Amino acid sequence: MKIAVCCKAVPGAVSDVEVEAGGMALRYRSQVQSINECDEYGLEAALALKRAYGGEITALTMGPLTAQDILHLALAKGADKAVRIDAKVQDARAASKVLAAALKTLACDL
């Protein structure tokens, strides 16, 4: 069984939070990236399925090079492969289309 888990990089320890000039975004300083909590639960569920039934887990993320840190975390937890899509997409609809296209190329069962 081939399982794909989408993982979003979120800031770990955040400091110096400010609202940007337009009031539409936050500026902050963060030294580490971490996996979104809900995505981490998905990764743990995939690992449980792998232990029970065998298979292969691919962790997938989209973002700049700094997002690669969470793929290292996923590999350390037990994922077999990691894929980073080098894109900076702000629109949720566009991001979902990019992720859907990437998932089609992985040919996963779950």
N, C-alpha and C positions, 0 to 999 in steps of 0.2 A: 504494500500500500504506500503510495506517495502522498505526503501531506505537505501543504504549503501554509505557512503562517505569516501573515502580514504584521510587521512590527513598526510602530511609529516611534521615532526618536523624540523624547521630550527632555527639557533641561533637568538636570539632577539638582544640585544645590545652587540656588539662585541668590544673587546679591545685587545691590545697586539698581533696583527697579525704578524706571522712570517712564512716564507717558510721553510718546514722541509728539512733535510739534502739531501734527494734524489731529491728534487725539484718537487716531484709529489703530494704533499699535503700541506695544510695550517694548522698551529697550531694557535689557538686563545683561548681567554678566554671569556666565555659568562655566565652570571648569570641566564638568563631566556631562555626558548624555546618558540617559537611562531609557529603558523600554517602557512605553505606556503601560499602565497597570492592567488594563483590560487585555491588551495584547500579550502581556506576560502570562495571564491566566490561560489564554489560548495556546501559548507555547507549552505550558505545563500539561494541558489536556492532550496535546499532540504527543508529548513525551510519554504520557501514560499509555496512549494507544500504541505507540511504538514498542514499549516494554511488553504490552499484552499480546500484540499481534504481529510484531515486526514491522519493517518498512523503513522509509526514509523521510526525513523532515528537511524541508527547505525554508529557511527564514528569508523574508523579502522585505526590503525597505526602499523608500524613495527619498532622496534628498542629497545634500552636498556631502563632501568627503567626511565631514564630522559625524554624519549619521552612521558611518561605518562602524563606529564604536559599539553600537548596540548589536550589530551582527556578530562581533567578537563575543559579546555576552551570550547571545543565542547559541553560538557554537560551543562555548564553554559549558552551557547547560545541557547540551546533548544534540543539538541540531547537526545534521550531516552536511548540509550545504548552505551557502549564504549568497544572496543576490542583492546588489544595490543598484537602483535605477538613478542615474545622475540627472536629476531634474528638480527644478524649483517651481512648483506649481502652487499658486495661491487659491485657485478656484477648486472647490470640492468636486464639481462635475468633471472638470478636466483631469484632476488627480485620479478619480475613479476610472476614467477611460484608460489612462496610462497604466494603472495597476491591472485592469482587466486584460489589456493586451499582453502584459508581461506574464500574467497567470496562464493565459492560453498557451504561451510558448513552453511553460514548464510541464504541461500535461499531467497535472496532479489528479489524484482520485478524491481528495478531500481538501 
